[in-house]
């Protein structure tokens, strides 16, 4: 028996509307949540057209699908999904002439998208986790819907049939977990490490930190709960319409100072040429469907949001530096970098909120354009909720010494932190010779 996909009723209308935009096909992503029994689809998002394609008719053959463009879109969308939500699969709406090639195209896209998303993750899926992804095919003429699944853990996986069932008010039936996590990560930059490995070193440091998050203790509404108990066990059931009230669980994260008595910690001395400090507080959020979710499912969703939100911000910062830093800025006395703030935007008719990130100089209009382009969703400026306060970091670099002997010594610098009373956005600061490292990477000829 195949998997069952419970789908928000409004998605049916959305997909139907897309049939009028055929040129002669439309592709897109399916967003939702997996569970052992069934999957929940709360959003479908079409692939945004390239600028050069907006006024032209798309090629009539599916072999011309721009796989890189679609996987890039999936990566961008995944950054905007809070814990518990991810890309469940892909869809294609095509004319009858292309129907024979549609399933092969979908299979190829599913594995490409999954490979792209897996490469960015700092966590590994658990053994019992669902690895099936949906391939939805819709005929533009007959409106016939065919849903199949592929196991992305098996490259030789063949298609399996799946049920596609629409359900009203599905998006309203979600439980919310939220927490604030204080971050203070020190990442040394080894003197032997090439300057261009700055981003790689940051990811390695975050990878070590992510293991601490995985081993942390999570208190749900002040209590430690057994993994296999139901999340709502012991809570009073809401009377009347469950859609009218949103159930929110406040979570505290306790990071363990040691990994247990069975593991022995040893100190090491490393010659470093600088370091990166990530310091501040992040707002994290996760959603689980209210169909008797287990505590372990809820905690897993929140853990992944904590890890993803910091990793994604670092990615966004490095992308921004590459795009915006000019080669003329080779010599400067000081520099600081602020990772983007997190914001949340509600989904119409839903208790779920989607996420995004903004730099301090970004206007609401830019965020609105991004939601329209990536998620095909119009957003009102008043619906954009910035979850974190701005903080600032000053860096006082040391005098640059080019002598080989001096370069091998452990460098020191003063990092001046000016944090507001309510710490918000995570700060990414490179101390010591990090200023010159940035200059070398992005400014040198």
C-alpha positions as CSV (number, residue, x, y, z in Angstrom):
1,X,0.0,0.0,0.0
2,X,1.4,3.4,-1.0
3,X,1.6,6.6,1.1
4,X,-1.3,8.9,1.6
5,X,-0.9,12.7,1.1
6,X,-3.4,14.9,2.9
7,X,-3.5,18.1,1.0
8,X,-4.8,21.6,1.9
9,X,-7.9,22.1,-0.2
10,X,-6.8,25.5,-1.4
11,X,-3.8,23.9,-3.2
12,X,-6.3,22.2,-5.6
13,X,-7.5,25.7,-6.7
14,X,-3.9,27.0,-6.9
15,X,-2.8,24.1,-9.2
16,X,-6.0,24.6,-11.3
17,X,-5.1,28.2,-11.8
18,X,-1.6,27.3,-12.9
19,X,-3.0,25.4,-15.9
20,X,-3.9,28.7,-17.5
21,X,-0.3,29.7,-17.4
22,X,1.1,26.8,-19.3
23,X,3.9,27.4,-21.8
24,X,3.3,24.4,-22.2
25,X,4.2,23.1,-18.8
26,X,4.6,24.4,-15.2
27,X,6.8,22.9,-12.5
28,X,7.0,23.5,-8.8
29,X,7.5,22.3,-5.2
30,X,5.3,20.6,-2.7
31,X,5.8,21.8,0.9
32,X,4.7,20.1,4.1
33,X,5.5,17.5,6.7
34,X,6.1,13.7,6.8
35,X,4.8,11.4,9.5
36,X,5.0,7.6,9.8
37,X,1.4,7.2,8.8
38,X,0.8,10.0,6.2
39,X,2.2,13.2,4.8
40,X,0.6,16.6,5.0
41,X,0.9,19.1,2.1
42,X,0.1,22.7,3.0
43,X,1.8,24.6,0.1
44,X,2.5,24.2,-3.6
45,X,4.8,26.7,-5.1
46,X,5.5,27.1,-8.8
47,X,9.0,27.5,-10.1
48,X,9.6,31.2,-10.8
49,X,10.3,32.0,-14.5
50,X,13.7,33.3,-15.5
51,X,13.7,36.9,-16.6
52,X,14.6,36.0,-20.2
53,X,11.7,33.5,-20.2
54,X,8.9,35.7,-18.9
55,X,8.0,37.0,-22.4
56,X,8.9,33.9,-24.3
57,X,7.2,30.6,-24.7
58,X,8.9,27.8,-22.9
59,X,10.5,25.0,-25.0
60,X,8.0,22.3,-25.9
61,X,10.2,19.4,-24.7
62,X,10.6,18.4,-21.1
63,X,14.2,17.5,-21.9
64,X,14.8,21.3,-21.8
65,X,13.8,21.6,-18.2
66,X,16.4,23.8,-16.4
67,X,17.3,21.4,-13.6
68,X,19.8,23.8,-11.9
69,X,17.2,26.6,-11.8
70,X,14.6,24.3,-10.1
71,X,17.1,23.0,-7.5
72,X,18.3,26.5,-6.8
73,X,14.7,27.5,-6.2
74,X,14.2,24.5,-3.8
75,X,17.3,25.6,-1.8
76,X,16.0,29.2,-1.5
77,X,12.6,28.0,-0.4
78,X,14.0,25.6,2.1
79,X,15.6,28.6,3.9
80,X,12.1,30.0,4.4
81,X,10.6,27.0,6.0
82,X,10.5,26.7,9.8
83,X,11.2,23.5,11.7
84,X,8.9,20.6,10.8
85,X,8.3,21.8,7.2
86,X,10.4,20.9,4.2
87,X,10.2,20.1,0.5
88,X,8.1,16.9,0.1
89,X,8.4,16.6,-3.6
90,X,7.8,18.2,-7.0
91,X,4.9,18.7,-9.3
92,X,4.4,19.2,-13.0
93,X,1.4,20.4,-15.0
94,X,1.8,19.5,-18.6
95,X,-0.2,19.1,-21.9
96,X,-1.2,15.6,-22.9
97,X,1.5,15.6,-25.5
98,X,4.1,15.8,-22.8
99,X,2.5,13.4,-20.3
100,X,4.6,10.4,-21.4
101,X,7.8,12.2,-20.5
102,X,6.5,13.9,-17.4
103,X,7.2,11.0,-15.0
104,X,10.8,10.6,-16.1
105,X,11.3,14.4,-15.7
106,X,9.8,14.3,-12.2
107,X,12.0,11.4,-11.1
108,X,15.1,13.2,-12.2
109,X,14.0,16.4,-10.4
110,X,13.2,14.7,-7.2
111,X,16.7,13.2,-6.8
112,X,18.3,16.4,-7.9
113,X,16.4,18.5,-5.4
114,X,17.0,16.1,-2.6
115,X,20.8,16.0,-3.4
116,X,20.9,19.8,-3.3
117,X,19.1,20.1,0.0
118,X,21.0,17.3,1.7
119,X,24.3,18.9,0.8
120,X,23.5,22.0,2.8
121,X,22.2,20.2,5.9
122,X,24.3,20.0,9.1
123,X,22.1,17.1,10.4
124,X,21.5,13.6,9.3
125,X,18.1,12.0,8.9
126,X,17.2,9.3,11.5
127,X,16.9,5.6,10.4
128,X,13.1,5.6,10.9
129,X,12.6,8.8,9.0
130,X,10.4,8.8,5.9
131,X,12.5,9.0,2.7
132,X,9.7,8.9,0.1
133,X,9.2,12.0,-2.0
134,X,6.2,12.8,-4.0
135,X,6.0,13.2,-7.8
136,X,2.7,14.8,-8.7
137,X,1.7,14.9,-12.4
138,X,-1.4,16.8,-13.6
139,X,-2.8,16.8,-17.2
140,X,-3.7,20.3,-18.2
141,X,-6.5,19.1,-20.5
142,X,-8.2,16.4,-18.4
143,X,-7.1,17.7,-14.9
144,X,-6.3,14.1,-14.1
145,X,-4.0,13.9,-11.0
146,X,-1.4,11.1,-10.7
147,X,0.7,10.9,-7.6
148,X,3.7,8.6,-7.2
149,X,6.6,8.4,-4.7
150,X,10.3,7.6,-5.0
151,X,12.6,6.6,-2.2
152,X,15.4,9.2,-2.3
153,X,17.7,6.9,-0.3
154,X,17.7,4.4,-3.1
155,X,19.0,5.7,-6.5
156,X,17.4,2.8,-8.2
157,X,14.1,3.4,-6.7
158,X,11.0,2.7,-8.9
159,X,7.8,4.6,-8.7
160,X,5.1,3.6,-6.2
161,X,1.5,4.7,-6.3
162,X,0.3,7.2,-3.6
163,X,-3.1,8.6,-2.7
164,X,-3.6,12.4,-3.1
165,X,-6.5,13.6,-0.9
166,X,-7.7,17.1,-0.5
167,X,-8.9,18.2,3.0
168,X,-10.3,21.4,4.2
169,X,-8.7,23.5,6.9
170,X,-5.6,21.3,7.0
171,X,-3.3,24.3,7.4
172,X,-5.1,25.3,10.6
173,X,-4.4,22.1,12.5
174,X,-0.8,22.6,13.6
175,X,0.9,22.8,17.0
176,X,3.6,25.4,17.5
177,X,6.9,25.2,19.4
178,X,9.1,28.1,20.0
179,X,12.3,28.9,21.8
180,X,15.1,31.5,22.0
181,X,18.6,30.0,21.9
182,X,21.7,32.0,23.1
183,X,24.6,31.4,20.8
184,X,28.3,31.9,21.7
185,X,30.4,30.0,19.2
186,X,34.2,30.5,18.9
187,X,35.7,29.1,15.7
188,X,39.5,29.2,15.4
189,X,41.1,29.7,12.0
190,X,44.3,27.6,11.9
191,X,47.4,29.4,10.7
192,X,47.9,26.5,8.2
193,X,44.4,26.9,6.8
194,X,44.2,28.8,3.4
195,X,42.4,32.1,3.5
196,X,39.8,31.1,1.0
197,X,38.6,28.3,3.4
198,X,36.9,30.9,5.7
199,X,33.4,29.7,4.7
200,X,34.5,26.1,5.0
201,X,35.9,26.7,8.5
202,X,32.7,28.4,9.6
203,X,30.7,25.4,8.4
204,X,33.0,23.0,10.3
205,X,32.6,25.1,13.4
206,X,28.8,25.0,13.0
207,X,28.9,21.3,12.5
208,X,30.6,20.8,15.9
209,X,28.1,23.1,17.5
210,X,25.1,21.3,15.9
211,X,26.2,18.1,17.7
212,X,25.9,20.0,21.0
213,X,22.3,21.0,20.0
214,X,21.5,17.4,19.2
215,X,22.7,16.4,22.7
216,X,20.9,19.2,24.5
217,X,18.0,18.7,26.9
218,X,14.7,20.3,25.9
219,X,12.1,21.4,28.4
220,X,8.6,21.7,27.0
221,X,6.6,24.1,29.1
222,X,9.1,23.6,31.9
223,X,9.0,19.8,31.8
224,X,11.2,17.0,30.5
225,X,9.0,14.6,28.6
226,X,9.7,11.1,27.5
227,X,10.4,10.8,23.7
228,X,7.6,8.3,23.0
229,X,4.8,10.2,24.9
230,X,2.3,12.3,23.0
231,X,3.1,15.9,22.9
232,X,-0.3,16.9,24.2
233,X,-0.5,14.3,26.9
234,X,-1.7,15.8,30.2
235,X,-3.1,19.0,28.5
236,X,-6.7,19.9,28.4
237,X,-8.3,19.5,25.1
238,X,-9.6,22.6,23.4
239,X,-13.4,22.9,23.5
240,X,-15.3,23.7,20.3
241,X,-13.5,24.4,17.1
242,X,-9.8,23.5,17.4
243,X,-9.1,25.8,14.4
244,X,-10.0,28.9,16.5
245,X,-7.1,28.4,18.9
246,X,-3.4,28.0,18.3
247,X,-1.6,25.7,20.8
248,X,1.8,27.0,21.5
249,X,4.6,25.2,23.5
250,X,7.4,27.2,25.1
251,X,10.7,25.3,24.9
252,X,13.9,25.9,26.9
253,X,17.1,24.5,25.5
254,X,19.8,23.3,28.1
255,X,23.1,22.7,26.4
256,X,25.1,20.0,28.2
257,X,28.6,21.1,29.3
258,X,30.0,17.6,28.8
259,X,29.1,14.6,26.7
260,X,28.9,12.2,29.5
261,X,31.4,10.4,31.8
262,X,32.1,7.8,29.2
263,X,33.8,10.3,26.9
264,X,37.0,11.9,27.9
265,X,37.8,15.4,26.8
266,X,41.4,16.5,26.0
267,X,42.7,20.0,25.4
268,X,44.7,20.7,22.3
269,X,46.9,23.6,21.4
270,X,46.6,25.0,17.8
271,X,48.4,27.8,16.1
272,X,45.7,30.1,14.8
273,X,45.8,33.1,12.5
274,X,42.5,34.4,13.6
275,X,39.0,33.4,14.7
276,X,35.3,33.9,14.1
277,X,32.8,34.6,16.9
278,X,29.1,34.0,16.5
279,X,27.4,35.6,19.4
280,X,23.8,36.6,20.1
281,X,20.4,35.0,20.4
282,X,18.2,33.4,17.8
283,X,14.4,32.9,17.6
284,X,13.4,29.4,16.6
285,X,10.1,27.9,15.7
286,X,8.8,24.5,14.7
287,X,5.4,23.1,13.7
288,X,3.9,19.6,14.0
289,X,0.5,18.4,12.9
290,X,-1.9,17.8,15.7
291,X,-2.6,14.2,14.8
292,X,-1.2,12.7,18.1
293,X,2.4,13.9,17.5
294,X,5.2,12.3,19.6
295,X,7.5,14.4,21.8
296,X,10.5,13.2,19.8
297,X,9.0,14.4,16.6
298,X,8.4,17.8,18.0
299,X,11.9,18.1,19.5
300,X,13.5,16.9,16.3
301,X,11.7,19.5,14.3
302,X,12.8,22.3,16.7
303,X,16.4,21.0,16.8
304,X,16.6,21.2,13.0
305,X,15.2,24.7,13.0
306,X,17.9,25.8,15.5
307,X,20.7,24.3,13.4
308,X,19.2,25.5,10.0
309,X,18.6,29.1,11.0
310,X,22.2,29.7,12.0
311,X,23.7,27.8,9.1
312,X,21.4,29.6,6.6
313,X,22.3,33.0,7.9
314,X,26.0,32.3,7.5
315,X,25.4,31.2,4.0
316,X,23.4,34.4,3.3
317,X,26.2,36.5,4.7
318,X,28.9,34.9,2.6
319,X,26.7,35.3,-0.5
320,X,26.2,38.9,0.3
321,X,29.9,39.6,0.8
322,X,30.7,38.0,-2.5
323,X,28.1,40.1,-4.3
324,X,28.5,43.5,-2.6
325,X,32.1,43.8,-1.2
326,X,34.1,45.9,-3.7
327,X,37.7,45.1,-4.7
328,X,38.7,48.7,-3.9
329,X,38.4,48.0,-0.2
330,X,41.8,46.5,0.4
331,X,42.9,48.5,3.4
332,X,40.6,49.3,6.3
333,X,41.0,49.8,9.9
334,X,38.0,48.0,11.2
335,X,35.1,45.8,10.1
336,X,32.1,44.1,11.5
337,X,29.4,41.9,10.1
338,X,25.9,41.3,11.3
339,X,24.0,38.2,10.3
340,X,20.5,38.9,9.0
341,X,17.6,39.1,11.4
342,X,14.9,36.5,11.2
343,X,11.3,37.4,10.4
344,X,8.0,35.5,10.2
345,X,5.1,35.9,7.8
346,X,1.7,34.2,8.3
347,X,0.2,31.9,5.7
348,X,-3.3,33.0,4.8
349,X,-5.9,30.8,6.5
350,X,-3.3,29.0,8.5
351,X,-1.7,28.9,12.0
352,X,1.7,28.3,10.3
353,X,4.2,31.1,9.6
354,X,6.9,31.0,7.0
355,X,10.3,32.5,7.7
356,X,12.8,34.8,6.0
357,X,15.9,36.9,6.8
358,X,16.7,40.6,6.3
359,X,19.7,42.7,6.6
360,X,19.3,46.0,8.4
361,X,19.2,48.1,5.3
362,X,16.6,46.0,3.5
363,X,13.2,47.6,3.0
364,X,9.8,45.8,3.5
365,X,9.3,46.1,-0.3
366,X,12.3,43.9,-1.0
367,X,11.0,41.2,1.4
368,X,7.6,41.4,-0.3
369,X,9.1,40.9,-3.7
370,X,11.1,37.9,-2.4
371,X,7.9,36.2,-1.1
372,X,6.1,36.7,-4.4
373,X,9.1,35.4,-6.4
374,X,10.0,32.4,-4.3
375,X,6.8,31.4,-2.6
376,X,4.2,33.0,-5.0
377,X,2.6,34.7,-2.0
378,X,1.6,38.3,-1.7
379,X,2.6,39.7,1.7
380,X,1.4,42.9,3.4
381,X,4.0,45.0,5.0
382,X,2.2,45.0,8.3
383,X,2.2,41.1,8.3
384,X,6.0,41.0,8.4
385,X,7.0,40.3,12.0
386,X,10.7,40.8,12.7
387,X,11.5,38.3,15.6
388,X,14.8,39.7,16.7
389,X,16.4,43.0,17.8
390,X,19.4,44.4,16.1
391,X,22.8,44.1,17.8
392,X,26.2,45.5,16.8
393,X,29.8,44.3,17.0
394,X,33.0,46.3,16.6
395,X,36.2,44.7,15.6
396,X,39.6,46.2,16.5
397,X,42.2,44.4,14.3
398,X,45.8,44.2,15.3
399,X,48.6,45.7,13.2
400,X,49.3,43.4,10.3
401,X,52.7,41.8,10.5
402,X,54.1,40.0,7.4
403,X,57.1,38.4,9.0
404,X,56.9,34.6,8.7
405,X,57.9,34.0,12.3
406,X,55.4,36.4,13.6
407,X,52.6,35.0,11.4
408,X,53.1,31.6,13.1
409,X,52.4,33.0,16.5
410,X,49.0,33.0,18.0
411,X,47.5,36.4,17.3
412,X,45.4,38.4,19.7
413,X,42.8,41.1,19.2
414,X,40.2,42.9,21.2
415,X,36.6,42.2,20.3
416,X,34.3,45.0,21.6
417,X,30.7,43.9,21.9
418,X,27.9,46.4,22.1
419,X,24.7,44.4,22.6
420,X,21.4,46.0,23.4
421,X,19.5,44.8,26.4
422,X,17.4,42.4,24.3
423,X,19.9,40.4,22.3
424,X,18.6,39.5,19.0
425,X,20.3,38.8,15.8
426,X,23.3,36.5,15.8
427,X,26.6,38.4,15.3
428,X,29.2,37.1,12.9
429,X,32.6,38.7,13.7
430,X,36.0,37.9,12.6
431,X,38.7,38.9,15.1
432,X,42.5,39.2,14.8
433,X,43.6,39.0,11.2
434,X,40.1,38.1,9.9
435,X,39.8,41.6,8.5
436,X,42.8,40.9,6.2
437,X,41.4,37.5,5.4
438,X,38.2,39.0,4.1
439,X,40.3,41.4,2.1
440,X,42.3,38.6,0.6
441,X,39.4,36.5,-0.3
442,X,37.1,39.1,-1.9
443,X,39.2,42.1,-2.6
444,X,42.6,40.9,-3.9
445,X,43.3,40.7,-7.6
